[in-house]
């Protein structure tokens, strides 16, 4: 079953899907992917969330990163 940008179901029937595509092309239906602001999320919080892993990695020492990696590998192979 085809899905839209937010996971909503699209028509499986070829004719119904063609009608939907025509409506999107003419602007009757808005098919743009949602932005964090349109979903009511704080843009600053979204930006911080995107850089979270990188900021955490910069704050860790090489020894601590190695310990975390070994623990993860041990959990995967358990």
Residue, then its C-alpha position, 0 to 999 in steps of 0.5 A: x500500500x503506497x504511503x504519503x510523507x507522514x505515513x498516511x495511506x494512498x489509494x491502491x487503485x490506479x485510477x484513484x491514485x491518478x486522480x490524487x496525483x492530478x489534484x496534487x499537481x493542480x494544488x487542490x491537495x497540499x502534499x508537502x512534507x510537514x515541517x517541525x514548526x507546522x507540527x507545533x515543535x520548537x525549532x531550537x529543540x529540533x536543531x539541538x536534537x539533530x546535533x545531540x549525538x555529535x555533541x555527546x561524542x565531542x564531550x566524551x574521552x577516547x577511553x569512555x567512547x571505547x568502553x561504550x563501544x565494547x559494551x554495545x558490541x557485547x550486547x549485540x553478540x549476546 
